[in-house]
Amino acid sequence: MLHTDSLESLSLEGAWLTIGSFDGVHKGHQAILRRLVAGAHAQNAPAVALTFHPHPAVVLRHRTDPFYLTSPEQRARLLGEQGVDVVITHPFNQQVASRSARDFIRELKDHLGLRTLCVGPDFAMGHNREGNVAMLQRLGEEFDYSVSVIRPIRINREVVSSSRIRSAIRDGDVKTARQLLGRPYALDGAVAPGDGRGRRIGIPTANLDIWQEQLMPKAGVYACLARVGERMLRAVTNVGVRPTFNNPNAIAIPRAETHLLDYRGDLYGQRIELLFIDRLRDEQRFPDVASLIAQIQADIRRARRILRVKLSH
């Protein structure tokens, strides 16, 4: 798979294209991608996904809270895993937002040789979202491409969407998020030096340097799988501010700390991908360290039961 941030650098012929934010690459996105890849490859044509960064909501609505489900790199990798041949992460700014749908289609025709555009029924592009499906079909007659409209995917009678997944993650409902994504929600980061408290109480943890713009699950303790290099390990992860140790009056930044079960070795500098399987409990303040240790041991036992089932399937 080719990943580029430059549409101008490409010169393709007969491309099948889909356009969207694709944050999360969830089951709804996957339905569009299946149609895109199958159609393109049946014609020996490239399957191309054009996405944007930053998210249009950041530019147009000045959104500043962490809300991304995937980083640009994660998203490109997931698109590639769906069979996409070329991923374009197009820079999004006010100039791009003000372009007409016609001008953008002309550029797509020039650089991709656009043959088929695959979109959902509510898709729109261009200035003020003028380029809805009806307009894109009319432009297709002018620029010689077709529009394939893919019906949305519903789970429990609701359309699968990135906003629905964000809501579940904010609630700590990682099981619903996993159902809508088609895989566990994931955080990825390098192991950064911590304060060593976990090691001193006999339960060492890895403190992850997570991309600050990615959405963190609701504060609490989770059963996770952890990918370390080629290994998949069981883990118990705390998301939050560690109230037992922190000053209750201080402003703390939530972070993810994970204890890898049955692992020995130095993790500093390595990358860990955490896959959130189930929520164990809320984060809470304990009266003393002994009470905290007892609860963590109980969390570990419960996580083993949950993750034994997960790994056995």
C-alpha positions as CSV (number, residue, x, y, z in Angstrom):
1,M,0.0,0.0,0.0
2,L,1.2,3.5,-0.9
3,H,0.5,6.2,1.7
4,T,0.9,9.8,0.6
5,D,-0.2,13.3,1.6
6,S,0.1,14.6,-2.0
7,L,-2.6,14.2,-4.5
8,E,-0.5,16.1,-7.0
9,S,2.2,13.5,-6.9
10,L,-0.1,10.8,-8.3
11,S,-0.8,9.9,-11.9
12,L,-3.2,7.0,-12.0
13,E,-5.6,5.6,-14.5
14,G,-9.1,4.3,-14.0
15,A,-9.0,4.6,-10.2
16,W,-11.9,3.6,-8.0
17,L,-12.1,6.1,-5.2
18,T,-13.8,6.7,-1.9
19,I,-13.5,9.9,0.1
20,G,-14.1,10.5,3.8
21,S,-12.7,11.1,7.2
22,F,-12.7,7.3,7.9
23,D,-11.9,7.9,11.6
24,G,-11.9,4.5,13.2
25,V,-12.3,2.6,9.9
26,H,-15.4,1.0,11.5
27,K,-17.9,-1.5,10.0
28,G,-19.8,1.2,8.1
29,H,-16.5,2.3,6.4
30,Q,-15.6,-1.4,5.8
31,A,-18.8,-1.9,3.8
32,I,-17.8,0.9,1.4
33,L,-14.2,-0.3,1.3
34,R,-15.3,-3.9,0.4
35,R,-17.3,-2.5,-2.6
36,L,-14.4,-0.3,-3.6
37,V,-11.7,-3.0,-3.5
38,A,-13.8,-5.7,-5.1
39,G,-14.8,-3.4,-8.0
40,A,-11.4,-1.9,-8.6
41,H,-9.5,-5.2,-8.5
42,A,-12.0,-6.9,-10.8
43,Q,-11.0,-4.3,-13.4
44,N,-7.3,-4.4,-12.5
45,A,-7.6,-0.8,-11.3
46,P,-6.3,0.9,-8.2
47,A,-8.5,1.2,-5.1
48,V,-7.9,4.6,-3.6
49,A,-9.1,6.1,-0.3
50,L,-8.8,9.9,0.1
51,T,-9.0,11.1,3.7
52,F,-8.2,14.2,5.5
53,H,-6.1,15.5,8.4
54,P,-6.8,17.4,10.5
55,H,-10.5,16.3,10.7
56,P,-12.8,18.9,9.1
57,A,-14.4,19.5,12.5
58,V,-11.1,20.8,13.8
59,V,-10.9,23.4,11.0
60,L,-14.5,24.3,10.5
61,R,-15.9,24.0,14.1
62,H,-12.6,24.7,15.9
63,R,-12.8,21.5,17.9
64,T,-10.0,21.2,20.4
65,D,-10.9,18.2,22.6
66,P,-9.2,14.8,22.0
67,F,-11.7,12.9,19.9
68,Y,-9.8,11.0,17.2
69,L,-10.4,7.2,17.2
70,T,-7.3,6.6,15.1
71,S,-4.1,8.6,14.3
72,P,-3.4,9.2,10.6
73,E,-0.9,6.4,10.7
74,Q,-3.2,3.9,12.3
75,R,-6.0,4.9,9.9
76,A,-3.8,4.4,6.8
77,R,-2.7,1.0,8.1
78,L,-6.3,-0.1,8.7
79,L,-7.3,1.1,5.3
80,G,-4.5,-0.9,3.8
81,E,-5.6,-4.0,5.7
82,Q,-9.0,-3.6,4.0
83,G,-7.2,-4.0,0.6
84,V,-6.9,-0.3,-0.4
85,D,-3.9,0.2,-2.7
86,V,-3.4,4.0,-2.2
87,V,-4.2,6.1,0.8
88,I,-4.1,9.9,0.4
89,T,-4.1,11.8,3.7
90,H,-4.9,15.2,2.3
91,P,-4.1,18.2,4.4
92,F,-7.4,19.9,5.3
93,N,-7.6,23.7,5.8
94,Q,-9.9,26.6,5.0
95,Q,-8.6,26.7,1.4
96,V,-9.6,23.1,0.8
97,A,-12.9,23.7,2.6
98,S,-13.8,26.6,0.3
99,R,-13.1,24.7,-3.0
100,S,-16.1,23.9,-5.1
101,A,-17.1,20.3,-5.7
102,R,-16.5,20.7,-9.4
103,D,-12.9,21.9,-9.0
104,F,-12.1,19.1,-6.6
105,I,-13.6,16.5,-9.0
106,R,-11.6,17.9,-11.9
107,E,-8.4,17.5,-9.8
108,L,-9.4,13.9,-8.9
109,K,-9.9,13.2,-12.6
110,D,-6.6,14.7,-13.6
111,H,-4.5,12.8,-11.0
112,L,-6.4,9.6,-10.4
113,G,-8.2,9.0,-13.8
114,L,-11.3,8.7,-11.6
115,R,-13.5,5.9,-12.9
116,T,-15.9,5.1,-10.0
117,L,-16.7,7.0,-6.8
118,C,-17.9,4.9,-3.9
119,V,-19.8,6.8,-1.1
120,G,-22.5,6.5,1.4
121,P,-26.0,8.0,0.7
122,D,-25.4,11.0,3.0
123,F,-21.9,11.9,1.6
124,A,-21.2,15.5,0.5
125,M,-18.1,17.3,-0.4
126,G,-17.0,20.8,-1.5
127,H,-17.9,24.2,-0.3
128,N,-20.9,24.2,2.0
129,R,-21.2,20.4,1.3
130,E,-22.7,21.3,-2.1
131,G,-21.4,18.1,-3.7
132,N,-24.1,15.7,-2.5
133,V,-24.8,12.4,-4.3
134,A,-27.2,14.0,-6.8
135,M,-24.7,16.6,-7.8
136,L,-21.8,14.2,-8.0
137,Q,-23.9,12.0,-10.3
138,R,-24.5,15.0,-12.6
139,L,-20.7,15.8,-12.5
140,G,-20.1,12.1,-13.4
141,E,-21.8,12.7,-16.7
142,E,-19.5,15.6,-17.4
143,F,-16.3,14.1,-16.2
144,D,-17.0,10.5,-17.2
145,Y,-17.1,8.6,-13.9
146,S,-19.9,6.7,-12.1
147,V,-21.1,6.9,-8.5
148,S,-21.7,3.8,-6.5
149,V,-23.8,4.4,-3.4
150,I,-23.4,1.9,-0.5
151,R,-26.2,1.6,2.1
152,P,-25.2,2.3,5.7
153,I,-24.6,-0.6,8.1
154,R,-26.9,-0.8,11.1
155,I,-26.3,-2.6,14.4
156,N,-29.1,-2.8,16.9
157,R,-31.2,-0.7,14.5
158,E,-28.8,2.3,14.6
159,V,-26.4,3.4,11.9
160,V,-22.7,2.6,12.7
161,S,-20.9,5.9,12.9
162,S,-17.7,7.4,14.4
163,S,-19.7,9.6,16.7
164,R,-21.6,6.6,18.1
165,I,-18.3,4.8,18.8
166,R,-16.9,7.9,20.5
167,S,-19.9,8.0,22.7
168,A,-19.4,4.4,23.7
169,I,-15.7,4.9,24.5
170,R,-16.5,8.0,26.6
171,D,-18.9,5.9,28.6
172,G,-16.2,3.2,29.0
173,D,-18.3,0.8,27.0
174,V,-15.5,-0.8,25.0
175,K,-17.5,-3.9,24.3
176,T,-20.0,-1.9,22.2
177,A,-17.1,0.0,20.6
178,R,-15.6,-3.3,19.6
179,Q,-18.8,-4.5,18.1
180,L,-19.1,-1.3,16.0
181,L,-15.5,-1.2,15.0
182,G,-15.3,-4.9,14.2
183,R,-12.1,-5.1,16.4
184,P,-11.1,-3.8,19.8
185,Y,-10.5,-0.1,20.3
186,A,-6.8,0.5,20.4
187,L,-4.4,3.0,21.9
188,D,-0.8,2.9,20.7
189,G,2.3,4.6,22.3
190,A,5.9,4.3,23.3
191,V,6.7,3.3,26.9
192,A,7.8,6.4,28.7
193,P,9.6,6.6,32.1
194,G,7.1,6.8,35.0
195,D,7.6,7.3,38.7
196,G,8.2,3.6,39.5
197,R,5.5,3.2,42.0
198,G,4.1,0.1,40.4
199,R,7.5,-1.7,40.5
200,R,7.9,-0.7,44.2
201,I,4.6,-2.4,45.1
202,G,5.4,-5.5,43.0
203,I,3.1,-4.7,40.1
204,P,5.2,-3.0,37.5
205,T,3.4,-0.9,34.9
206,A,4.3,0.6,31.6
207,N,3.4,4.2,31.2
208,L,2.4,4.9,27.6
209,D,3.0,8.1,25.7
210,I,-0.4,8.3,23.8
211,W,-1.1,10.7,21.0
212,Q,-2.8,13.6,22.9
213,E,-5.5,14.1,20.3
214,Q,-6.7,10.5,20.5
215,L,-9.9,9.8,22.6
216,M,-9.1,8.0,25.8
217,P,-11.7,5.6,27.3
218,K,-13.6,6.7,30.4
219,A,-11.3,6.6,33.5
220,G,-11.2,3.1,34.9
221,V,-9.6,-0.3,34.8
222,Y,-9.7,-2.5,31.7
223,A,-8.9,-6.0,30.6
224,C,-6.7,-5.6,27.5
225,L,-4.6,-7.4,25.1
226,A,-1.2,-5.8,24.5
227,R,0.8,-6.2,21.3
228,V,4.5,-5.8,22.0
229,G,6.4,-6.4,18.8
230,E,5.2,-9.8,17.5
231,R,3.9,-10.9,20.9
232,M,0.3,-10.6,22.1
233,L,0.1,-10.5,25.9
234,R,-2.7,-10.2,28.5
235,A,-2.8,-6.9,30.4
236,V,-4.7,-4.9,33.0
237,T,-4.8,-1.2,32.1
238,N,-5.6,1.8,34.3
239,V,-6.9,4.9,32.4
240,G,-7.0,8.0,34.6
241,V,-5.1,10.0,37.1
242,R,-4.3,7.4,39.9
243,P,-6.2,9.1,42.7
244,T,-4.6,7.0,45.5
245,F,-1.3,8.6,44.8
246,N,-2.2,12.1,43.4
247,N,-3.0,15.2,45.3
248,P,-6.8,15.5,45.0
249,N,-6.6,19.2,44.5
250,A,-4.1,19.0,41.7
251,I,-5.0,19.1,38.0
252,A,-3.9,15.8,36.6
253,I,-3.8,14.7,32.9
254,P,-5.3,11.3,32.3
255,R,-2.9,8.7,31.2
256,A,-2.8,5.0,30.4
257,E,-0.7,2.6,32.5
258,T,-0.7,-1.1,31.8
259,H,0.5,-4.1,33.7
260,L,1.5,-7.0,31.4
261,L,0.6,-10.3,32.9
262,D,3.4,-12.9,33.0
263,Y,6.0,-10.6,31.4
264,R,9.5,-9.9,32.5
265,G,11.8,-7.5,30.7
266,D,12.7,-3.9,30.0
267,L,10.0,-2.1,28.0
268,Y,11.3,1.4,27.9
269,G,11.3,2.9,24.4
270,Q,9.3,0.0,23.0
271,R,5.8,0.6,21.5
272,I,2.8,-1.1,22.9
273,E,-0.6,-1.3,21.3
274,L,-3.4,-1.8,23.8
275,L,-6.6,-3.5,22.6
276,F,-9.5,-2.8,25.0
277,I,-11.5,-5.9,25.6
278,D,-13.7,-5.2,28.7
279,R,-14.1,-2.7,31.5
280,L,-13.4,-4.1,35.0
281,R,-14.3,-1.2,37.3
282,D,-14.2,2.6,37.9
283,E,-11.0,4.2,38.9
284,Q,-11.1,4.9,42.7
285,R,-9.2,6.2,45.6
286,F,-8.0,3.6,48.2
287,P,-7.4,4.4,51.9
288,D,-3.9,2.8,51.7
289,V,-1.5,1.1,49.4
290,A,-2.3,-2.4,50.8
291,S,-6.0,-1.9,49.8
292,L,-4.9,-0.9,46.3
293,I,-2.7,-3.9,45.9
294,A,-5.5,-6.2,47.0
295,Q,-7.9,-4.7,44.5
296,I,-5.3,-4.9,41.7
297,Q,-4.7,-8.6,42.4
298,A,-8.5,-9.1,42.1
299,D,-8.5,-7.1,38.8
300,I,-5.7,-9.4,37.5
301,R,-7.7,-12.6,38.4
302,R,-10.8,-11.3,36.7
303,A,-8.8,-10.1,33.6
304,R,-7.3,-13.6,33.3
305,R,-10.7,-15.2,33.2
306,I,-11.9,-12.7,30.6
307,L,-8.8,-12.9,28.4
308,R,-8.5,-16.6,28.6
309,V,-11.8,-16.9,26.8
310,K,-10.8,-14.2,24.3
311,L,-7.5,-15.9,23.4
312,S,-9.1,-19.3,23.1
313,H,-11.3,-18.1,20.3
